Amino acid sequence: MKRSIVLVFVVSFFLIAWLGGCAPAPTPLVPWSLVVIGDSIALNNPLHCYGCTGFVTRYANSITETTGHPVDVQNFARMNSNIDGLIYDLETYESRRDALSNADIIIVGIANNDTAWNRDDDPCDGPGGDEMEWSKYNAACIAEWTEFLRPRFEDAFASIAALRAGKPTLLLTFNAYNFWNSQPGVEVLPDEMVKEGDLLDDWNTMICQVAEENGFACADIYHAFNGADGLIPAPDLIANGNIHPSDKGIEVIAGVLSDLGLGSLVP
């Protein structure tokens, strides 16, 4: 009797072990696709911040750390791109449209290079050099320029959202921060600083309004860098005295994006 019990136990043990070994392995998670399009702020060119890990990579890593879900990144951001360049890319390159059509997460970074002070066809100071002539800037010319470009931004955001056609997608963009008051050797007078803040307020309001009307969440990098009034210099967040974020600034951007949550990607 005891021998039978032992035999049953041994057979049961090996049967359970065998069934466990034959059980199918868990199906690996299909990575979420994160696609970036826009200008060099999102590019992480080593010429701008040598040895830095870009905020796109940090953001993707934070998603995986939070959810356990892998993320594949395709970064189509490019140097000196503006809203016209972004629309050209969408209309010209099928690879861009295909990537966006299959993306679970899309980041559009296109707020910086179209500001009046970064263009030579604006109604404020027109063609100019590196020196800002703030006396030529006022609310009227900024409003004119902002409204002139609004339809272009509407077209871009609407076209990108339409490529996903109602599929669960995390659509993100971010506004422009103030780098003029953070560059070494550049003196910004108090009245000029206030004017910068007022003009950037108007510009960023348009960017975020248009984005949100098309289903995008707009990350407020501007106030994360420059404080509640948009006037605080942030030299430690700017790399090497240029307009691009430093390693610390990159960390701030990644954090602001992460704070927006994952929406419909995570029930």
C-alpha beads as a LAMMPS data file, in Angstrom:
LAMMPS data file: protein, C-alpha beads

267 atoms
266 bonds

1 atom types
1 bond types

-500.0 500.0 xlo xhi
-500.0 500.0 ylo yhi
-500.0 500.0 zlo zhi

Masses

1 110.0

Atoms # bond

1 1 1 0.000 0.000 0.000
2 1 1 2.764 2.414 0.959
3 1 1 4.669 1.455 -2.186
4 1 1 1.578 2.303 -4.315
5 1 1 1.190 5.683 -2.642
6 1 1 4.855 6.501 -3.237
7 1 1 4.546 5.388 -6.862
8 1 1 1.474 7.563 -7.408
9 1 1 3.270 10.519 -5.831
10 1 1 6.361 10.077 -8.013
11 1 1 4.326 9.679 -11.207
12 1 1 2.226 12.728 -10.324
13 1 1 5.338 14.797 -9.626
14 1 1 6.951 13.993 -12.965
15 1 1 3.656 14.420 -14.814
16 1 1 3.210 17.921 -13.365
17 1 1 6.820 18.784 -14.160
18 1 1 6.399 17.490 -17.714
19 1 1 3.180 19.421 -18.268
20 1 1 4.787 22.556 -16.881
21 1 1 7.748 22.163 -19.207
22 1 1 5.442 21.722 -22.168
23 1 1 3.300 24.749 -21.350
24 1 1 3.574 27.452 -24.005
25 1 1 5.894 30.349 -23.187
26 1 1 4.215 33.709 -22.592
27 1 1 3.707 35.661 -25.818
28 1 1 6.231 38.528 -25.882
29 1 1 4.738 42.012 -25.917
30 1 1 4.726 43.741 -29.276
31 1 1 6.699 46.974 -28.743
32 1 1 4.849 50.235 -28.907
33 1 1 6.075 52.360 -31.800
34 1 1 7.144 55.901 -30.866
35 1 1 7.644 58.194 -33.878
36 1 1 9.113 61.694 -33.686
37 1 1 8.884 64.380 -36.342
38 1 1 10.017 67.974 -36.139
39 1 1 13.085 70.135 -35.620
40 1 1 16.472 69.700 -33.958
41 1 1 15.236 70.196 -30.378
42 1 1 14.164 66.529 -30.482
43 1 1 17.120 65.328 -32.561
44 1 1 19.787 64.996 -29.841
45 1 1 22.643 65.868 -32.190
46 1 1 25.951 65.382 -30.303
47 1 1 27.079 68.756 -31.678
48 1 1 24.397 70.333 -29.522
49 1 1 24.857 68.279 -26.354
50 1 1 27.817 65.935 -26.503
51 1 1 27.363 62.667 -24.670
52 1 1 23.755 63.448 -23.737
53 1 1 20.907 60.959 -23.903
54 1 1 18.054 62.669 -25.739
55 1 1 14.687 63.266 -24.134
56 1 1 12.998 60.994 -26.680
57 1 1 15.124 58.057 -25.540
58 1 1 14.638 58.954 -21.879
59 1 1 10.907 59.264 -22.361
60 1 1 10.722 55.881 -24.120
61 1 1 12.762 54.288 -21.332
62 1 1 10.486 55.776 -18.675
63 1 1 7.444 54.252 -20.388
64 1 1 9.060 50.825 -20.312
65 1 1 10.093 51.248 -16.679
66 1 1 6.555 52.294 -15.716
67 1 1 4.556 49.765 -17.733
68 1 1 6.992 46.948 -18.533
69 1 1 6.087 47.456 -22.200
70 1 1 8.966 47.787 -24.706
71 1 1 9.086 50.867 -26.945
72 1 1 10.707 51.160 -30.387
73 1 1 11.765 54.677 -31.435
74 1 1 11.942 56.165 -34.915
75 1 1 13.202 59.748 -34.846
76 1 1 12.641 61.735 -38.051
77 1 1 13.420 65.133 -36.505
78 1 1 15.936 67.112 -38.538
79 1 1 18.078 70.195 -38.315
80 1 1 16.511 73.570 -39.104
81 1 1 13.102 72.129 -39.895
82 1 1 10.118 74.425 -39.511
83 1 1 6.403 74.058 -40.176
84 1 1 6.905 74.282 -43.945
85 1 1 9.627 71.627 -43.795
86 1 1 7.463 69.341 -41.681
87 1 1 4.557 69.596 -44.116
88 1 1 6.946 68.985 -47.009
89 1 1 8.215 65.821 -45.302
90 1 1 4.659 64.581 -44.760
91 1 1 3.724 65.218 -48.384
92 1 1 6.957 63.903 -49.907
93 1 1 8.142 60.898 -47.907
94 1 1 5.950 57.829 -47.830
95 1 1 8.239 56.362 -45.160
96 1 1 7.271 59.200 -42.792
97 1 1 3.567 58.682 -43.407
98 1 1 3.858 54.904 -43.004
99 1 1 5.738 55.255 -39.728
100 1 1 3.192 57.722 -38.371
101 1 1 0.293 55.567 -39.574
102 1 1 1.637 52.666 -37.516
103 1 1 2.716 54.654 -34.457
104 1 1 1.277 54.139 -30.997
105 1 1 2.962 57.308 -29.718
106 1 1 3.706 60.401 -31.814
107 1 1 5.757 63.414 -30.713
108 1 1 5.692 66.544 -32.883
109 1 1 8.374 69.085 -31.996
110 1 1 7.936 72.095 -34.256
111 1 1 7.412 75.152 -32.025
112 1 1 10.801 76.821 -32.196
113 1 1 12.018 77.672 -35.700
114 1 1 8.888 79.518 -36.824
115 1 1 8.876 82.164 -34.104
116 1 1 9.187 85.641 -35.594
117 1 1 12.680 86.067 -34.129
118 1 1 13.865 82.889 -35.862
119 1 1 12.475 83.707 -39.321
120 1 1 13.581 86.230 -41.917
121 1 1 10.148 86.663 -43.518
122 1 1 8.297 87.832 -40.415
123 1 1 6.550 91.232 -40.284
124 1 1 8.449 92.391 -37.181
125 1 1 12.103 92.803 -38.169
126 1 1 12.250 90.762 -41.370
127 1 1 15.703 89.683 -42.540
128 1 1 18.213 90.157 -39.760
129 1 1 21.381 88.881 -38.220
130 1 1 22.055 87.307 -34.872
131 1 1 21.362 90.504 -32.957
132 1 1 17.762 90.952 -31.873
133 1 1 16.171 94.356 -32.490
134 1 1 13.494 94.102 -29.847
135 1 1 12.328 97.640 -30.549
136 1 1 10.783 96.338 -33.801
137 1 1 8.731 93.709 -31.988
138 1 1 5.273 94.446 -30.675
139 1 1 1.971 92.699 -30.030
140 1 1 0.553 93.698 -33.414
141 1 1 3.312 92.195 -35.579
142 1 1 3.459 89.032 -33.450
143 1 1 -0.316 88.615 -33.714
144 1 1 -0.106 89.094 -37.482
145 1 1 2.643 86.491 -37.787
146 1 1 0.964 84.026 -35.450
147 1 1 -2.333 84.190 -37.347
148 1 1 -0.517 83.948 -40.670
149 1 1 1.057 80.626 -39.631
150 1 1 -1.911 79.227 -37.689
151 1 1 -3.431 77.488 -40.770
152 1 1 -0.108 75.786 -41.498
153 1 1 0.079 74.373 -37.981
154 1 1 -3.574 73.336 -38.173
155 1 1 -2.850 71.506 -41.431
156 1 1 0.168 69.704 -39.949
157 1 1 -1.460 68.561 -36.721
158 1 1 -4.699 67.555 -38.476
159 1 1 -2.807 65.586 -41.149
160 1 1 -0.786 63.651 -38.576
161 1 1 -3.828 62.873 -36.432
162 1 1 -5.728 61.700 -39.522
163 1 1 -3.016 59.140 -40.305
164 1 1 -4.067 57.268 -37.163
165 1 1 -7.771 57.524 -38.031
166 1 1 -9.176 57.011 -34.532
167 1 1 -6.806 54.238 -33.456
168 1 1 -5.632 54.428 -29.821
169 1 1 -2.665 56.776 -30.049
170 1 1 -0.791 59.032 -27.674
171 1 1 -0.399 62.318 -29.577
172 1 1 2.086 64.748 -28.011
173 1 1 3.709 68.047 -28.802
174 1 1 5.506 70.727 -26.791
175 1 1 5.813 74.488 -26.889
176 1 1 8.863 76.766 -27.179
177 1 1 11.059 77.853 -24.282
178 1 1 12.952 81.138 -23.976
179 1 1 16.634 80.703 -24.763
180 1 1 17.492 84.347 -25.477
181 1 1 17.695 85.326 -21.826
182 1 1 19.855 82.279 -20.997
183 1 1 22.759 82.650 -23.410
184 1 1 26.137 83.600 -21.921
185 1 1 27.304 87.050 -22.874
186 1 1 23.863 88.146 -24.065
187 1 1 22.467 91.020 -22.012
188 1 1 18.687 91.202 -21.980
189 1 1 17.320 94.383 -20.469
190 1 1 14.355 94.099 -18.081
191 1 1 11.860 95.677 -20.497
192 1 1 13.125 93.429 -23.309
193 1 1 12.722 90.385 -21.070
194 1 1 9.105 91.300 -20.343
195 1 1 8.484 91.777 -24.067
196 1 1 10.026 88.361 -24.807
197 1 1 7.691 86.768 -22.289
198 1 1 4.589 88.481 -23.694
199 1 1 5.428 87.535 -27.269
200 1 1 6.285 83.949 -26.392
201 1 1 3.042 83.670 -24.389
202 1 1 1.043 84.510 -27.524
203 1 1 3.039 82.164 -29.738
204 1 1 2.809 79.211 -27.370
205 1 1 -0.902 79.780 -26.835
206 1 1 -1.443 79.334 -30.571
207 1 1 0.750 76.209 -30.756
208 1 1 -1.046 74.468 -27.912
209 1 1 -4.539 75.552 -28.996
210 1 1 -4.081 74.159 -32.498
211 1 1 -2.491 70.961 -31.203
212 1 1 -5.178 70.300 -28.600
213 1 1 -7.965 70.957 -31.121
214 1 1 -6.513 68.039 -33.089
215 1 1 -6.220 65.622 -30.164
216 1 1 -2.653 66.348 -29.085
217 1 1 -1.551 66.923 -25.513
218 1 1 0.757 69.946 -25.311
219 1 1 3.677 69.636 -22.893
220 1 1 4.412 72.999 -21.280
221 1 1 8.195 73.086 -21.598
222 1 1 8.112 76.886 -21.633
223 1 1 7.102 77.315 -17.997
224 1 1 9.105 74.279 -16.880
225 1 1 12.202 76.087 -18.185
226 1 1 11.333 79.731 -17.569
227 1 1 9.060 79.730 -14.533
228 1 1 5.434 80.717 -14.009
229 1 1 5.863 84.135 -15.640
230 1 1 8.083 82.835 -18.459
231 1 1 10.829 85.330 -17.589
232 1 1 13.313 83.313 -15.523
233 1 1 16.622 82.632 -17.306
234 1 1 17.585 78.957 -17.410
235 1 1 21.254 78.814 -18.440
236 1 1 21.744 75.405 -16.806
237 1 1 18.982 73.981 -19.025
238 1 1 20.583 75.231 -22.260
239 1 1 23.600 73.438 -23.776
240 1 1 26.824 75.278 -24.552
241 1 1 25.204 78.666 -24.906
242 1 1 23.025 77.634 -27.870
243 1 1 19.300 77.111 -28.167
244 1 1 19.277 73.354 -27.542
245 1 1 18.651 71.748 -24.156
246 1 1 21.510 70.646 -21.928
247 1 1 21.548 67.234 -20.285
248 1 1 19.606 68.746 -17.383
249 1 1 17.196 70.425 -19.783
250 1 1 16.695 67.127 -21.608
251 1 1 15.782 65.515 -18.296
252 1 1 13.226 68.267 -17.631
253 1 1 11.590 67.798 -21.040
254 1 1 11.380 64.020 -20.603
255 1 1 9.797 64.548 -17.193
256 1 1 7.157 66.974 -18.469
257 1 1 6.223 64.545 -21.247
258 1 1 5.989 61.665 -18.763
259 1 1 3.734 63.732 -16.495
260 1 1 1.127 63.861 -19.280
261 1 1 0.411 60.163 -18.725
262 1 1 -0.232 57.428 -21.265
263 1 1 -3.872 58.037 -22.053
264 1 1 -5.598 55.233 -23.934
265 1 1 -2.438 53.136 -24.251
266 1 1 -2.833 51.957 -20.665
267 1 1 -6.431 51.197 -19.564

Bonds

1 1 1 2
2 1 2 3
3 1 3 4
4 1 4 5
5 1 5 6
6 1 6 7
7 1 7 8
8 1 8 9
9 1 9 10
10 1 10 11
11 1 11 12
12 1 12 13
13 1 13 14
14 1 14 15
15 1 15 16
16 1 16 17
17 1 17 18
18 1 18 19
19 1 19 20
20 1 20 21
21 1 21 22
22 1 22 23
23 1 23 24
24 1 24 25
25 1 25 26
26 1 26 27
27 1 27 28
28 1 28 29
29 1 29 30
30 1 30 31
31 1 31 32
32 1 32 33
33 1 33 34
34 1 34 35
35 1 35 36
36 1 36 37
37 1 37 38
38 1 38 39
39 1 39 40
40 1 40 41
41 1 41 42
42 1 42 43
43 1 43 44
44 1 44 45
45 1 45 46
46 1 46 47
47 1 47 48
48 1 48 49
49 1 49 50
50 1 50 51
51 1 51 52
52 1 52 53
53 1 53 54
54 1 54 55
55 1 55 56
56 1 56 57
57 1 57 58
58 1 58 59
59 1 59 60
60 1 60 61
61 1 61 62
62 1 62 63
63 1 63 64
64 1 64 65
65 1 65 66
66 1 66 67
67 1 67 68
68 1 68 69
69 1 69 70
70 1 70 71
71 1 71 72
72 1 72 73
73 1 73 74
74 1 74 75
75 1 75 76
76 1 76 77
77 1 77 78
78 1 78 79
79 1 79 80
80 1 80 81
81 1 81 82
82 1 82 83
83 1 83 84
84 1 84 85
85 1 85 86
86 1 86 87
87 1 87 88
88 1 88 89
89 1 89 90
90 1 90 91
91 1 91 92
92 1 92 93
93 1 93 94
94 1 94 95
95 1 95 96
96 1 96 97
97 1 97 98
98 1 98 99
99 1 99 100
100 1 100 101
101 1 101 102
102 1 102 103
103 1 103 104
104 1 104 105
105 1 105 106
106 1 106 107
107 1 107 108
108 1 108 109
109 1 109 110
110 1 110 111
111 1 111 112
112 1 112 113
113 1 113 114
114 1 114 115
115 1 115 116
116 1 116 117
117 1 117 118
118 1 118 119
119 1 119 120
120 1 120 121
121 1 121 122
122 1 122 123
123 1 123 124
124 1 124 125
125 1 125 126
126 1 126 127
127 1 127 128
128 1 128 129
129 1 129 130
130 1 130 131
131 1 131 132
132 1 132 133
133 1 133 134
134 1 134 135
135 1 135 136
136 1 136 137
137 1 137 138
138 1 138 139
139 1 139 140
140 1 140 141
141 1 141 142
142 1 142 143
143 1 143 144
144 1 144 145
145 1 145 146
146 1 146 147
147 1 147 148
148 1 148 149
149 1 149 150
150 1 150 151
151 1 151 152
152 1 152 153
153 1 153 154
154 1 154 155
155 1 155 156
156 1 156 157
157 1 157 158
158 1 158 159
159 1 159 160
160 1 160 161
161 1 161 162
162 1 162 163
163 1 163 164
164 1 164 165
165 1 165 166
166 1 166 167
167 1 167 168
168 1 168 169
169 1 169 170
170 1 170 171
171 1 171 172
172 1 172 173
173 1 173 174
174 1 174 175
175 1 175 176
176 1 176 177
177 1 177 178
178 1 178 179
179 1 179 180
180 1 180 181
181 1 181 182
182 1 182 183
183 1 183 184
184 1 184 185
185 1 185 186
186 1 186 187
187 1 187 188
188 1 188 189
189 1 189 190
190 1 190 191
191 1 191 192
192 1 192 193
193 1 193 194
194 1 194 195
195 1 195 196
196 1 196 197
197 1 197 198
198 1 198 199
199 1 199 200
200 1 200 201
201 1 201 202
202 1 202 203
203 1 203 204
204 1 204 205
205 1 205 206
206 1 206 207
207 1 207 208
208 1 208 209
209 1 209 210
210 1 210 211
211 1 211 212
212 1 212 213
213 1 213 214
214 1 214 215
215 1 215 216
216 1 216 217
217 1 217 218
218 1 218 219
219 1 219 220
220 1 220 221
221 1 221 222
222 1 222 223
223 1 223 224
224 1 224 225
225 1 225 226
226 1 226 227
227 1 227 228
228 1 228 229
229 1 229 230
230 1 230 231
231 1 231 232
232 1 232 233
233 1 233 234
234 1 234 235
235 1 235 236
236 1 236 237
237 1 237 238
238 1 238 239
239 1 239 240
240 1 240 241
241 1 241 242
242 1 242 243
243 1 243 244
244 1 244 245
245 1 245 246
246 1 246 247
247 1 247 248
248 1 248 249
249 1 249 250
250 1 250 251
251 1 251 252
252 1 252 253
253 1 253 254
254 1 254 255
255 1 255 256
256 1 256 257
257 1 257 258
258 1 258 259
259 1 259 260
260 1 260 261
261 1 261 262
262 1 262 263
263 1 263 264
264 1 264 265
265 1 265 266
266 1 266 267
